Structure formats: C-alpha cells, structure tokens
C-alpha cells in the first residue's frame, strides 16, 4: 500500500559526492505553546527523499522544524564534517499548499530553499 504524499516533504542532496544522500535520519516537529512537539521521523530513501514526513497527520498553520542528523550520514561515509546536524525552521500559512524543504549538503556547508 502506498501512502499519500505528505503535505511537507524533503530531500537531501550530497553536493560533495554529487548524489542523493540516502540514509540521513530526519525528524519533524511543530511549535506549540513555546515548545517543540515531535510529529515523526524516518530516514531518507535511496533517492535522498522523504515523501511521507507527515504521513497520517493533518497540516496545521504554524512553525515547523525539520532536523537532519548529518553526523550519522557523514560518519557512515567515514567523512569528517563540521555540522553534526542541520535544523530548518519554516512557517506554514496556507494549508492548501505543498511545502518541500530540500537540503543541499556538503561536509563543511549546507543550503536550503523553498522547493516545489
């Protein structure tokens, strides 16, 4: 059975290796009352994607935080890295939109943007 696409998705590309970053632990949280509530977590697939980040949950307006355990990924590849994890906080206002949060990653830097 295939789950429907989550309203929030992500993918990780390892720009130092020129390929998707498979096996990166990813979690998502929602800010509620000044603290973070964990909504779920998984690892990136062979294409570096997480299409089911909020599987089975309803999208709410507010702030979300996606955390990537980059230390686990780079340790697996025996690559020293400067950032042990990356956290991306973003705001959901329009509940009809899809939110894609990509991460471009290398051992000593990263970037992100609002994807489609």
Phi and psi restraints in degrees (value plus and minus 20) as a CYANA .aco file:
   2 UNK   PHI    -116.9   -76.9
   2 UNK   PSI     108.6   148.6
   3 UNK   PHI     -96.6   -56.6
   3 UNK   PSI     128.6   168.6
   4 UNK   PHI     -84.4   -44.4
   4 UNK   PSI     133.2   173.2
   5 UNK   PHI     -82.6   -42.6
   5 UNK   PSI     115.4   155.4
   6 UNK   PHI     -86.7   -46.7
   6 UNK   PSI     128.9   168.9
   7 UNK   PHI     -89.3   -49.3
   7 UNK   PSI     -35.7     4.3
   8 UNK   PHI    -144.6  -104.6
   8 UNK   PSI     104.9   144.9
   9 UNK   PHI    -149.8  -109.8
   9 UNK   PSI     146.8   186.8
  10 UNK   PHI    -169.4  -129.4
  10 UNK   PSI     142.6   182.6
  11 UNK   PHI    -171.1  -131.1
  11 UNK   PSI     135.0   175.0
  12 UNK   PHI    -144.2  -104.2
  12 UNK   PSI     107.9   147.9
  13 UNK   PHI    -135.1   -95.1
  13 UNK   PSI     108.3   148.3
  14 UNK   PHI    -108.3   -68.3
  14 UNK   PSI      80.3   120.3
  15 UNK   PHI     -92.3   -52.3
  15 UNK   PSI     -39.6     0.4
  16 UNK   PHI     -95.7   -55.7
  16 UNK   PSI     -47.7    -7.7
  17 UNK   PHI    -125.1   -85.1
  17 UNK   PSI     -32.0     8.0
  18 UNK   PHI      50.6    90.6
  18 UNK   PSI      17.4    57.4
  19 UNK   PHI    -174.3  -134.3
  19 UNK   PSI     146.9   186.9
  20 UNK   PHI     -82.0   -42.0
  20 UNK   PSI     128.9   168.9
  21 UNK   PHI    -117.1   -77.1
  21 UNK   PSI      72.8   112.8
  22 UNK   PHI    -101.3   -61.3
  22 UNK   PSI     123.8   163.8
  23 UNK   PHI      65.8   105.8
  23 UNK   PSI      -3.0    37.0
  24 UNK   PHI    -104.4   -64.4
  24 UNK   PSI     101.4   141.4
  25 UNK   PHI     -86.8   -46.8
  25 UNK   PSI     111.9   151.9
  26 UNK   PHI    -152.0  -112.0
  26 UNK   PSI     117.4   157.4
  27 UNK   PHI    -152.1  -112.1
  27 UNK   PSI     138.4   178.4
  28 UNK   PHI    -150.7  -110.7
  28 UNK   PSI     120.9   160.9
  29 UNK   PHI    -153.2  -113.2
  29 UNK   PSI     139.4   179.4
  30 UNK   PHI    -143.7  -103.7
  30 UNK   PSI     114.9   154.9
  31 UNK   PHI    -102.5   -62.5
  31 UNK   PSI     100.2   140.2
  32 UNK   PHI    -156.6  -116.6
  32 UNK   PSI      99.1   139.1
  33 UNK   PHI      41.6    81.6
  33 UNK   PSI      13.4    53.4
  34 UNK   PHI      64.9   104.9
  34 UNK   PSI     -19.1    20.9
  35 UNK   PHI    -151.5  -111.5
  35 UNK   PSI     145.7   185.7
  36 UNK   PHI    -118.5   -78.5
  36 UNK   PSI     108.8   148.8
  37 UNK   PHI    -126.7   -86.7
  37 UNK   PSI     100.4   140.4
  38 UNK   PHI     -90.9   -50.9
  38 UNK   PSI     109.8   149.8
  39 UNK   PHI    -124.0   -84.0
  39 UNK   PSI     -44.7    -4.7
  40 UNK   PHI     152.6   192.6
  40 UNK   PSI     155.2   195.2
  41 UNK   PHI    -188.6  -148.6
  41 UNK   PSI     133.6   173.6
  42 UNK   PHI    -184.2  -144.2
  42 UNK   PSI    -185.5  -145.5
  43 UNK   PHI    -145.4  -105.4
  43 UNK   PSI     135.1   175.1
  44 UNK   PHI     -87.0   -47.0
  44 UNK   PSI     124.3   164.3
  45 UNK   PHI    -100.2   -60.2
  45 UNK   PSI    -193.5  -153.5
  46 UNK   PHI     -82.5   -42.5
  46 UNK   PSI     -39.3     0.7
  47 UNK   PHI    -116.8   -76.8
  47 UNK   PSI     -10.8    29.2
  48 UNK   PHI      54.2    94.2
  48 UNK   PSI      -5.8    34.2
  49 UNK   PHI    -128.1   -88.1
  49 UNK   PSI     136.7   176.7
  50 UNK   PHI    -151.1  -111.1
  50 UNK   PSI      71.5   111.5
  51 UNK   PHI    -100.8   -60.8
  51 UNK   PSI     -28.3    11.7
  52 UNK   PHI    -141.1  -101.1
  52 UNK   PSI      16.0    56.0
  53 UNK   PHI     -78.0   -38.0
  53 UNK   PSI     -61.0   -21.0
  54 UNK   PHI    -131.2   -91.2
  54 UNK   PSI      10.5    50.5
  55 UNK   PHI     -72.3   -32.3
  55 UNK   PSI     109.3   149.3
  56 UNK   PHI      59.2    99.2
  56 UNK   PSI     -16.7    23.3
  57 UNK   PHI    -134.9   -94.9
  57 UNK   PSI     133.4   173.4
  58 UNK   PHI    -111.4   -71.4
  58 UNK   PSI     114.8   154.8
  59 UNK   PHI     -89.2   -49.2
  59 UNK   PSI     113.2   153.2
  60 UNK   PHI    -138.0   -98.0
  60 UNK   PSI     131.0   171.0
  61 UNK   PHI     -91.0   -51.0
  61 UNK   PSI     123.0   163.0
  62 UNK   PHI     120.8   160.8
  62 UNK   PSI    -186.0  -146.0
  63 UNK   PHI    -115.7   -75.7
  63 UNK   PSI     116.8   156.8
  64 UNK   PHI    -141.1  -101.1
  64 UNK   PSI     134.4   174.4
  65 UNK   PHI    -152.6  -112.6
  65 UNK   PSI     103.4   143.4
  66 UNK   PHI    -125.7   -85.7
  66 UNK   PSI     107.7   147.7
  67 UNK   PHI    -135.5   -95.5
  67 UNK   PSI     114.7   154.7
  68 UNK   PHI    -136.8   -96.8
  68 UNK   PSI     103.8   143.8
  69 UNK   PHI    -105.7   -65.7
  69 UNK   PSI      62.7   102.7
  70 UNK   PHI     -91.6   -51.6
  70 UNK   PSI     -46.1    -6.1
  71 UNK   PHI     -80.9   -40.9
  71 UNK   PSI     -64.1   -24.1
  72 UNK   PHI     -81.4   -41.4
  72 UNK   PSI     -62.4   -22.4
  73 UNK   PHI     -84.8   -44.8
  73 UNK   PSI     -71.4   -31.4
  74 UNK   PHI     -89.2   -49.2
  74 UNK   PSI     -53.2   -13.2
  75 UNK   PHI     -82.2   -42.2
  75 UNK   PSI     -61.2   -21.2
  76 UNK   PHI     -79.9   -39.9
  76 UNK   PSI     -53.3   -13.3
  77 UNK   PHI    -115.4   -75.4
  77 UNK   PSI     -10.2    29.8
  78 UNK   PHI      30.7    70.7
  78 UNK   PSI      26.4    66.4
  79 UNK   PHI    -140.4  -100.4
  79 UNK   PSI     100.2   140.2
  80 UNK   PHI     -85.9   -45.9
  80 UNK   PSI     121.5   161.5
  81 UNK   PHI    -161.5  -121.5
  81 UNK   PSI     132.1   172.1
  82 UNK   PHI    -104.4   -64.4
  82 UNK   PSI     -57.2   -17.2
  83 UNK   PHI    -122.1   -82.1
  83 UNK   PSI      91.7   131.7
  84 UNK   PHI     -92.5   -52.5
  84 UNK   PSI     -43.4    -3.4
  85 UNK   PHI    -175.1  -135.1
  85 UNK   PSI     141.0   181.0
  86 UNK   PHI    -147.1  -107.1
  86 UNK   PSI     113.2   153.2
  87 UNK   PHI    -142.4  -102.4
  87 UNK   PSI     111.2   151.2
  88 UNK   PHI    -139.8   -99.8
  88 UNK   PSI      99.8   139.8
  89 UNK   PHI    -126.2   -86.2
  89 UNK   PSI     113.2   153.2
  90 UNK   PHI    -166.1  -126.1
  90 UNK   PSI     143.4   183.4
  91 UNK   PHI    -130.5   -90.5
  91 UNK   PSI     110.4   150.4
  92 UNK   PHI    -123.8   -83.8
  92 UNK   PSI     100.4   140.4
  93 UNK   PHI    -134.2   -94.2
  93 UNK   PSI     -61.6   -21.6
  94 UNK   PHI    -121.3   -81.3
  94 UNK   PSI      89.5   129.5
  95 UNK   PHI     -93.3   -53.3
  95 UNK   PSI     -28.1    11.9
  96 UNK   PHI    -108.4   -68.4
  96 UNK   PSI     -31.2     8.8
  97 UNK   PHI    -110.7   -70.7
  97 UNK   PSI     140.2   180.2
  98 UNK   PHI    -118.8   -78.8
  98 UNK   PSI     119.2   159.2
  99 UNK   PHI    -136.3   -96.3
  99 UNK   PSI      95.4   135.4
 100 UNK   PHI    -133.2   -93.2
 100 UNK   PSI     104.7   144.7
 101 UNK   PHI    -138.1   -98.1
 101 UNK   PSI      69.1   109.1
 102 UNK   PHI    -102.3   -62.3
 102 UNK   PSI     133.5   173.5
 103 UNK   PHI    -148.0  -108.0
 103 UNK   PSI     101.1   141.1
 104 UNK   PHI    -118.7   -78.7
 104 UNK   PSI     101.8   141.8
 105 UNK   PHI    -147.2  -107.2
 105 UNK   PSI     120.5   160.5
 106 UNK   PHI    -161.8  -121.8
 106 UNK   PSI     148.8   188.8
 107 UNK   PHI     -80.4   -40.4
 107 UNK   PSI     -44.2    -4.2
 108 UNK   PHI    -147.2  -107.2
 108 UNK   PSI       1.9    41.9
 109 UNK   PHI    -195.5  -155.5
 109 UNK   PSI     143.9   183.9
 110 UNK   PHI    -176.6  -136.6
 110 UNK   PSI     140.4   180.4
 111 UNK   PHI    -167.4  -127.4
 111 UNK   PSI     142.2   182.2
 112 UNK   PHI    -167.0  -127.0
 112 UNK   PSI     147.5   187.5
 113 UNK   PHI    -182.3  -142.3
 113 UNK   PSI     148.9   188.9
 114 UNK   PHI    -100.9   -60.9
 114 UNK   PSI      91.7   131.7
 115 UNK   PHI    -108.8   -68.8
 115 UNK   PSI    -193.8  -153.8
